[in-house]
């Protein structure tokens, strides 16, 4: 057990946890941070980390975030940050509308509430955290500190820039926004590595300060913006050339020049090393915005896989699930499960599991009703949904995860060993007949029951539709012919620069019939193999650009109308 396991909050003063949310990647939160967030009554978070920490807070937690007005000073570091109290519905929860952070934390902690005060990076390096801790001491409010990964350390690691090597050079950390002349003089006279926290439009000025203080203009320098996120970009230059490098890259001048960056200066951050050590930005789909035409529930594991390749998945449901028009057939089948009518029940989708589970709950039944019945699942995702229901499937395809794969492993009916010859098959109204025909051929009687209907979903928001038609997405994954038809129907045809990836020949044929050119096809009908195939496509594309000496770009960064090469 951790020595910092949550103490009991005081009945009057509550308890405050000062928590480091890291530099941006949600995966960098510590286990202790996740534990504290799960127990928080009030969450006080700066805007840049709100999405990182909110996901781990319990439902209904009151959330406090910075007031977005220019007076907040939350980015520039001038003045005390102002914070506004809201809950999940953006309504006030009875605390002052705008107060400085220290007073607001005190107010939130009263009445025995647990408060988590989340800051970017690490609390020990935050401008105001110490002041807020002293306010806790003065008010008699107990507090604790949960360290986080500091941006000055985490961002270079994600950029592939080592701060030390076997020679063990000194490492100096400088905040250019508050650095004094003496500070610049000291780091300028050193030959160690300097990590500078600054803004994009102030990088050249910081480089000039170092040169004026004695650093050579040809000293290597890397600049990273949006570090540890899939928006991360890193430029390699020298102190003397960084201004020109950012100008040539059309990064500056820019209205986003105030964005924070981490710059690393020193011989050990040379571009040659970064080319070999840049593990994050060299992921096969780094920064790709990938459209997944499925609901969040259906796409959960697929989206996680895409993120592991560096992509930014965007789920857009193309179908909606509704109850069958005539529920009597489903009701009879569920009652038949209880009375022993079936030897098997076969689930061909997560939606089928959900439909049966809802019907069970309607009748006051639970997973125990499956006792004595053999359960089959068409694939791993369906099997996972069954396990969550409390049912471990007896049969999952050992090969292809499809109706055909299920039939490959399904035993033929044997009157000696099988007391009942009937299979319950709950499924969609538009399902194919492959499984029914195959089971009948194996000697089984099948109750083919419509458990749910699939209808075309409502159109996505206007900005998503414009991104689809205007080339804002780098790739789209089509997992069935219906997803092709429905996406085109509700949102329009993807732009010609968008990479089209299909799960199999039938889906690819439908895509081509709709005027789409298919770039990627899965080697077998599996959503995970489809994502893997897209990642391999991205790797080949990256290698081709590097071999040609071209910059590595995303498909959405191509010039409109550029020719695309077909790859399967």
Helices and strands as residue ranges (DSSP letters): E 15-20, G 26-28, H 31-38, E 42-45, H 47-54, E 62-66, G 70-72, E 82-86, E 99-100, H 101-109, E 114-119, G 123-125, H 129-139, E 142-146, H 151-159, E 171-175, H 181-189, E 193-199, G 200-202, H 203-212, E 220-225, E 233-238, H 242-248, E 260-265, G 267-269, H 271-277, E 289-292, H 296-308, E 312-315, E 319-322, H 328-339, E 344-347, H 350-362, G 367-370, E 374-377, H 380-389, E 395-396, H 403-409, E 422-428, H 434-441, E 445-456, H 462-470, E 475-478, H 481-491, E 499-502, H 505-513, E 520-521, H 527-547, G 555-557
